[in-house]
Amino acid sequence: MSAGAAARGERTGLALLVIVTGVLITAVDTTIVVLALPKIQLALHVGLSGVVWVIISYLLVITVLATQVGRLGDMFGRVRMYEAGFAVFVVGSLLCALATSEATIIAYRVLQGVGGALVTANSGAVIADIFPPDRRGRAYGFNAVGWNVGAILGILLGGLITTYVSWRWIFWINVPIGVAALSVALRVLHDRAERQSRRLDVAGMLTLSLGLFALLWAVTRLATHPVDATLLGYLLGGLALLVAFVLIERRQREPMLDLSLFRVPTMTPTLLAATLQSLANFAVLFLVIMYLQGVRGLSPLHASLLLVPGYLVGGIVGPLSGRLADRVGPVWPATVGLAVQVVALAVYASLGVDTPLAVIVVASIVNGIGSGGFFPANNSAVMKAAPGRAFGIASGMLRTFANVGMVFSFSVAILIAAHSISRGLAFAIFVGTVSLSHGLARAFTTGIHAAFYASMTFMALAAVLSALRGRGGRGAARRRPATAETGPP
């Protein structure tokens, strides 16, 4: 190998390392904050309903901006927008570490979400610009590994930092890593693609974000307040804004979501399956961590260690499911994966105040097998159903629909659990600010049983939708290989 080729290979390797690092640290922040919620609530005197917004504000911003910041990359340079995302994420992390109140921590999490959206939306396009077609699959595989490692690190680091240091370090840790990665990115990443003239769908973005915010606010408030005119106003206003969003998208030349893709017969059940799976599963980590800390009295570190095996197994099963989807089509691997997750949720729904902790480990492994089976196959189903001209748009829609389920997962879980226990105590128990007596611990487990039963229903509906969509032939499946992603796209 010539010196020039070796240098190019080293430069390409550094570029991939930077991209994977960006995906990794944004993935870390989807799980690490959950373990620190009780400490954040106590330190900043965050209102009980505001605690959930520390999580969902980050997810909501990424959901709304995902497709739009990808367009910014087309217009102004994908590498430039990726690097800008890194910078914004680091600044947001720094500010979160310095937060002094409920309003500031939520506002800074929103800023973090802007950076996370820029990073995740442009990372795939940057890989496509850097790597030739025959090497992209391997690069995307490393990107998927970055996501899974980030999710695992989020749990482990969240447990370690919250137990032995301070909750502020879950944000401080992003700063040196982000600064180092950004400095390397500025040296090794360069825009190669031509700029494209694109239009931002500002009207669609505003109506979707305001509509989702209004619905989330209403659902969250419903868990701790009786129905009143204000709550109904937010609920009806949110629904009206989402209807307006659909009408706007039908008339836009470059819509945020290309609704014409719903005319493809298998696209609707595939996207809805992704939404329902996220709605059912994303709050599971939240519910189980609160059970382990609140009912069983474990430290954040010990609680997190019990859940790591599930993520590890999911990372192993994912590539195998992708290969199986190549051979037999995506329908059955995705459907079986969802059915396995229903079983895992049923195990979680059986938890009591004296259940052996080994049951948690088994349930997390079963859940990891199911999610590892579902994600690559369902991603493949979207690419198989989408016309060739719309691969990028379809991928963005899949991410958006899955994120909508993730955003609502926490609020819906708490709302359902709150019906089994006193509304005034519901949030306090979830964030660990109430010492649980034996009787209160039983009431809490009853509440999370209701939430898990609801999640089982959502997951079963997702499995039905997955099974009923068109299967397609093996040849088509082979022509469009499954991605290696094993986590939320």
N, C-alpha and C positions, 0 to 999 in steps of 0.2 A: 504494500500500500504506500502510495506517495505521501510526502509530508503534507501536501495541500489537502489530499483526501482525508488524512488523519485529523488535520485541523478542523476540516468541515464536520467530520463525524463528532469530534469533541464539542464543537460549537452547537451542533444539533442536539447532542446529549444534554448539554447545559440548558438549552432552550426547553427541552421536554421536562427537565427537572424543575425549572421555574414554573411551567404551566401546571404540572402536577402539584407543586407546592401551593399554588393559588387555590386549586380545587380542594386540596387537603385542609387548608386553614378555614375556608368557608364551610366545609363539611363539619369541622370540629365545632363551629359555633351553632350548628343545628342541634347538638346534643349536650355540649358542655354546660350550657346555662341552666339546663333542667336541674342538675345536681346542686347548683348554687342558689336556687330560688329562695329557700328558707333563710339563708344568710343575707341575701340581698334585701328581702322583705324586712328583716329585723334592723339591718344597718341603716337603710334609707327611709324607714317608716313608710314603705310603699302600701297604699291602700290594697285591701284584699283582692278587689277586682282588677286592680292595676297590675298585679303580679303576672297574670296571664298575658297581658300586653307586652311584657318584657320579652316574651317568646314570639307571639304572633305578629307583633309589629315588624320584626325582622323578616318573617316569612311573607307577610302581606306585601311588603315593598318588592321583594324578589319576584313574587307572583305577578304583580302589575307591570313591573319594568322589564321582565325577561325578554319579551319579543322586541320591545322598543329600543333597548340599549344594543341589541344585536344589529338593528338598523343603523344606529350611530356608528358602529364599527364599519359597516359598509360605506357610510358617508365620509367618515373622517379618519379611517384607518383602524383595523381590528387590533393591531398591537398597541396603538396609541390608547384606545379605549380600555384595553386589558390592563395596561400599565396605570391608567387613570383610576381604574377600579381598585387596583392594589393600593394606590396612595390613599384613596378615599376610605378603604376598609381599615387601613392602619390608623388613620386619623380618627375614625369612628371608634376603633378599639381603645385608643389612647383616651378619648373623651369618656367612654364608658367606665374605664378604670378610675377616672377622676369624678364620676357622677356624685352629686350630693343630694338628690331628691328623686321622687317618682317621675316628675316631668322630665328631668334631664336624662335619666337612664333610658326612658322610652324614646326620647328624641334622638339620643345618640345611637340607640339600636336601629332606628330608622336610617340614620346615616350609614351605619354598618351595612344595612340591607342594600342601599344604593351601590356601595362598593362591591358587595357580594354578587349583585345582579350583573354588574359590568364584567366581573371576572368569569362567572359561570357561563354567561351568554356568549362571550367571545372566545373562550378557551378552545372550544371545538373548531371554530373557524380558523383560529391561529394555527392549530395543528394541521388543518387541511392546507393552509398556505405554506407551511414549512416542510411537510413530508410528502413525498410522491405517493400516488395511489397504492402502490404495492407495499408501502410501509405504514400506512395510516392505521390499519387495523391493530397492529401491535401498539402504536402510540395511544390509540383510544383505549386499549386494554390497560395500559399504565394509568391513564386518566381515571378509569373505573377503580383501579386499585387505590389511587389517591383518595377517592370518595370513601371507600370502605375503611381504609386505614384512618382517615379523618374521623369517621363516626366512632371507631373503636377508641382512638386517642381522646376524643371528646369525653367519653365515659370515664376512661382511666384517669386522665388529667383532671377532669372535674372532681372525681372522688379524692384524688391525692391533694389537689390544691385546696379544696374546700375543707378537708379534714385537717391538714397540717399547716397551711399558710393563711391565705385570705382570699375571699371571693374575688377581690379586685385583680388578682393575678390571673384569673381566667381570661381577662382582657389584656393585661400587661404582656402576657406571653406572646400575643400576636405581633407586638410592636417590633422587637428585634428580628423575629423571623420574617415579617413582612418587609422591613427595611432592607435586610440582606437580600431577599429574593428580588425586590424591586431594583436594587442596584445592579444585580446580575442581569435582570431583564432589560434594563436600559442599554446594556452592552451587547447582548447576544440576540435580542429580538428586533427584527426590522420588518416593516410593512412591505409586502411584495405585491399584493393584489391591487388592481386599479380601483380608484374611488368610484362609487356608484351613486347616482342621484336617487335618493329615497325620500319618502315623506313620512313624518312621524304622525301617528294617529293620536293626536292630543285629545280630541273629543272622546274617543273610545277609552283611552287611558284614564281620563278623569271620571267618566261615568262608571267604569268598572271598579276603580279604586274606591270611589265614594259609596257605591252600592255595596261592595263587600264590607267596607268599614261600618256602614250603618247596620247591616245584618249582624256582623260580629259584635258590635256594641250592644245590640238588642239581645242577642243570645246570651252574652256574658252577664248583662244586667239581670236577665230573667232568672239566673241562678241565685241571686241574692235579694231581689226586689219583687214585689207583686206586680202584676200587669197594670200599667197605667197609661194615660194618654201619651206621655212622652215616649215610653217604650213602643207603643203601637205606631207612633209617628215614625220612629226610626225604622221599625220593621217594614211598614208599608212604603216608606220613602226608599229604603234599600231595594225592595222588589221593583219599584217603579224605575229606579235608576238602572237596574239590570235589564229591564225591558227596553229602556231607552238605548242602552248599550247595544243590544241585539239589532235594533232598528238602525242605529248609526253604522254598525259594521256592515250591514247589507248594502249601504250606499257609498261606502268608502272605496276609493280606487285602490288604496293599499291599506286594508284593514289590519287591526291588531290581531284578530283571529279570523282566518279565512273560513267563513261559515259554509262556503260552497263544498268544502271537504266532507261535510256531513251528508252530502248526496251519495258519497261512496258507501255502499251498504254496510261494510264491516267497520267503518271508522267510528260511528256513534257508539256501538257497544264497547269498542276497544278503549275509547277515551273515557267513557263512563265507568268502565271497570277500573281504570287507573285512579279516577276520582274517589270511588267508593273504597278501594283498597287503602288509599292514603287516609281517608276519613276514618276508617276502622282501625288502622294500625299505628298511625303516627303518635297518638296519645298513649299508646301502650307503655312506652318507656316512662312517661310522666306518671301514669297510674301505678306501675310496679315500683318505681323508686319511692313514691310517697307511701306505699304499703310497707316497703322494707324499712324505711326510716321512721315512719309514724307508728305503725303497728308492731313491727318486730324490733325496733330500737337499734337498727344497724347504723353505723357511720356511713357517710356518703361513699367512702372508699370501699368498704365491705359490700355495700349495696351494688356498686358499679361492677365489682369483680364477678358477681353472680351472673351478670348479663353479657359479659364479654364473649363467652363461648358461642352464643347465638350469632353474633356478628361475624366471628371467625368462620363458623360453618356456612353462613350465608355467602361469604366471600369465596368459599371453595365450591359450593353448589352452583353459583351463578354461571361460570364459564361452561360447566357441564350442561346446564339447562340451555344455554345458547347453542351449543353443538347439537343437542337433541332437537331444538327448534329448527335448525338447518335441515335435519333429516326427515322429521315427521310433520313439520309445520308448527306454528306457534300456539295453536289453540289448546291442545291437551297439556303441554308443559305448563302453560299459564294457568289453566283451570285447575290442574292437580295442585299447583303451588298455592292457589287460593284456598282450596279445600283443606290442605295441610294447615294453613294459617287459622282456619276455623277451629280445627282441633286444638291448636295452641291456645287460642282465646278461650276455649271451653275449659282447658286446664287452669288458666288464670282465673276464670270465673268460679272455680272451686276453692280458691284460697280461703283459709280461715286463720284465726289468730294463732293456731298451733301447727299449721301445715309445715312439714319438713322443708327446709330451705332447698334441698336437692330437687324438689318439685319445680322451683323457680328456674333452676339450671336446665332441667329437661324441657320445660315449656319454652325457654328462650332458644334452645337448640331446634326444637320443632318449628318455632316461628322463623328462625333463620333459614331452615330448609325450605319452608314455604315461600318466603320473600325472595330467596335466591332462585327459586324455580319460576316465580312470576315475572320479575322485572325484565330479564333479558328477552324472554319469550314475548311479553307484551310489547316491548320496544320494537321487536322484530315485526310483530303484527301491524303496528302503525306504519312502518316503512314498506311493508308488503302491500298494504291497502292504498297508500298514497301514490298519486301519479308521479312520474319521474321528475316533473318540473317543480314539485312541491315537497321534496324531502325535507328541506330546511324548515319550511312553514309547518309541516306536520310534526316534526320533532319539537318545535317551539310550542305548538298547541298541546302536545302530550305533557310537556313540562308544566305548562300553565294549568291544565286540568288536574294534574297530580298535586300541584302546589295548592290549588283551591281546597282540595280535600285535606291537605296538611294544615292549612290555616284554620279550618273549622273544627279540626279534630279535638283540640284542647277544649274549646268552648262547649262543644256538644257533649263531651265526656263529663265535664263538670256539671253541666245543666242536668243531665240524666242522673248523675250520682246525687245531686242535691235534693232530689225528690225522695230519697230514702233516709236522709238525715236532715236535721234542722238547717234551714237556709243560712242562718247566722253563723253556724259552725262549719259549713261546707268548705268555704275557701280557707278558713283558718286551719282546718285539718289538712287540706291539700298542700299548704305551704309550711306545715310543721310548726305553727305558732301556738298550738294547743297541746298540752300534755294529755296523752290518751289513757284514760282509765280502761279497765277491762271491758266495761259496758260500752264506752265510747268507741273502743277499738272494734268491737263487734258491729256497731252501727256503721262505722267507716267501711268495713269489709262488705257489709250489705250494700252500701252505696256504690262501691266499685264493682260489685257483682252486676248491678244493673247496667253500669257503663260497659262492662265486658259483654253482657248479653246483647246490648245494642250494637256493639262492634261486630259480634258474631253475625247479626242480621245484615249489617252493611257488607261484610265480607262474603256472606252467602249470596247476596244479590250480585256482587261483583263476579262470583264464580258462575252464576247462572248466565249473566251477560256474556262472559268469556266463552262458555260452552255453546251458546246459541249462535254466535257469529260464524260466518262462513269459514270453512277450514282451509280451503285453497289446496293446491296440489303440491307435491313434493318438489317438483321442478321449480315452481315459483319461489318456494322457500329457499332452495339452493341458490337461486339467482340473486337473492337479497339476504345476505348472511346476517344473522342476529348479532347485535352488539354484545359486548362483554360486560355491560353495566350490570351491577348487582345491587344497586340502590336507587333511590329516587332520581329521575333523570334531571 
